[in-house]
Amino acid sequence: MRNYVVSLEAAWIVRDVKTTDDAIGVAIAEAGKRLNPQLDFVEVEVGQTTCPYCGEVLDSVFLIANTAIVGLVLQMKVFDAENEDHAARIAKSVIGRALRNISLNVVSVEPLA
C-alpha cells in the first residue's frame, strides 16, 4: 500500500459577478464552504491554463454576461491505496460526495514522498 497526492479539477459556475477576481473569490469560498468542516484537508486553488498562442500562464476563469466558469484544482492526500487508479477513485469518491453535481476530472496522481 502506498500514499499519493491526487489533484482533481472542477468546473465551478459563479453568477452575478463583475470581475474575474470576484469570480475566483466566490468559487473558492463556495467550494470551501461545501468541503468544510468534514473535508478541511482538501486544498482548493484556482487552476492554470496556458495560452496556446503566446504561452503565457493564465488563471482558469472565463467571464461573460456577469456569469463565470472557474477552473478549480482540488488536492488531497490519499493513504494506503493499492495503486494510482485506486487513489484517484478514492479522491473522486470523497470529494464528489461533498461537491454533488460538480464535474471532477483527475489531473494528476503522484506518490507521496
C-alpha positions as CSV (number, residue, x, y, z in Angstrom):
1,M,0.0,0.0,0.0
2,R,1.3,3.4,-0.9
3,N,0.4,7.0,-0.3
4,Y,-0.5,9.5,-3.0
5,V,-1.3,13.2,-3.7
6,V,-4.3,13.4,-6.0
7,S,-5.3,16.5,-7.9
8,L,-8.7,16.9,-9.4
9,E,-10.1,19.7,-11.5
10,A,-13.6,21.0,-11.2
11,A,-15.6,23.5,-13.3
12,W,-17.4,25.9,-10.9
13,I,-20.1,28.3,-12.2
14,V,-20.5,31.6,-10.5
15,R,-23.3,34.0,-11.3
16,D,-23.7,37.8,-10.8
17,V,-20.0,38.8,-10.7
18,K,-18.4,41.7,-12.4
19,T,-14.7,40.7,-12.4
20,T,-12.7,37.6,-12.8
21,D,-11.1,38.2,-9.3
22,D,-14.6,38.3,-7.8
23,A,-15.5,35.1,-9.6
24,I,-12.3,33.4,-8.3
25,G,-13.0,34.5,-4.7
26,V,-16.6,33.4,-4.8
27,A,-15.8,30.0,-6.4
28,I,-13.1,29.3,-3.8
29,A,-15.4,30.4,-0.9
30,E,-18.3,28.3,-2.1
31,A,-16.2,25.2,-2.6
32,G,-14.5,25.7,0.8
33,K,-17.9,26.0,2.4
34,R,-19.1,22.7,0.9
35,L,-15.9,20.9,1.8
36,N,-15.6,22.2,5.4
37,P,-15.5,21.1,8.2
38,Q,-15.6,17.4,7.2
39,L,-13.0,17.7,4.4
40,D,-10.9,20.5,5.6
41,F,-7.8,18.6,4.4
42,V,-8.7,19.2,0.8
43,E,-6.8,22.2,-0.7
44,V,-8.7,24.4,-3.1
45,E,-6.8,26.6,-5.7
46,V,-7.5,28.2,-9.0
47,G,-6.4,26.2,-12.0
48,Q,-3.9,27.5,-14.5
49,T,-4.3,27.4,-18.3
50,T,-1.5,28.1,-20.8
51,C,-2.4,30.3,-23.8
52,P,-1.9,28.3,-27.0
53,Y,-0.7,31.4,-28.9
54,C,1.6,33.2,-26.6
55,G,2.4,30.5,-24.0
56,E,1.5,32.8,-21.0
57,V,0.1,31.0,-18.0
58,L,-3.4,32.4,-17.0
59,D,-5.9,31.7,-14.3
60,S,-8.6,29.3,-15.5
61,V,-11.6,31.7,-15.4
62,F,-13.9,32.8,-18.2
63,L,-16.4,35.7,-17.6
64,I,-19.3,36.7,-19.8
65,A,-22.6,38.4,-19.1
66,N,-21.8,38.5,-15.3
67,T,-21.5,34.7,-15.2
68,A,-18.2,32.9,-14.9
69,I,-16.8,29.5,-15.1
70,V,-13.8,29.0,-12.8
71,G,-11.5,26.0,-13.1
72,L,-10.6,24.9,-9.6
73,V,-7.9,22.4,-8.6
74,L,-8.8,20.3,-5.5
75,Q,-5.9,18.4,-4.0
76,M,-5.9,15.8,-1.3
77,K,-3.6,13.1,0.2
78,V,-4.7,9.5,-0.1
79,F,-3.2,7.0,2.2
80,D,-2.9,3.2,1.8
81,A,-4.1,3.0,-1.8
82,E,-3.3,-0.1,-3.8
83,N,-2.2,1.9,-6.9
84,E,-2.6,5.2,-8.7
85,D,-6.1,4.3,-10.1
86,H,-7.3,3.3,-6.7
87,A,-6.0,6.5,-5.2
88,A,-7.8,8.5,-7.9
89,R,-11.1,6.7,-7.3
90,I,-10.9,7.3,-3.6
91,A,-10.3,11.0,-4.1
92,K,-13.1,11.4,-6.6
93,S,-15.5,9.5,-4.2
94,V,-14.6,11.5,-1.1
95,I,-14.6,14.9,-2.8
96,G,-17.6,14.0,-5.1
97,R,-19.8,13.3,-2.1
98,A,-19.3,16.8,-0.8
99,L,-19.5,18.5,-4.2
100,R,-22.6,16.9,-5.7
101,N,-23.4,17.9,-9.3
102,I,-19.9,19.3,-9.9
103,S,-17.9,17.5,-12.6
104,L,-14.5,16.2,-11.4
105,N,-11.6,15.1,-13.6
106,V,-8.3,13.6,-12.4
107,V,-5.4,15.9,-13.2
108,S,-2.5,14.1,-11.6
109,V,-1.7,11.3,-9.1
110,E,1.8,11.5,-7.6
111,P,3.4,9.3,-5.0
112,L,3.8,11.0,-1.7
113,A,7.4,11.4,-0.7
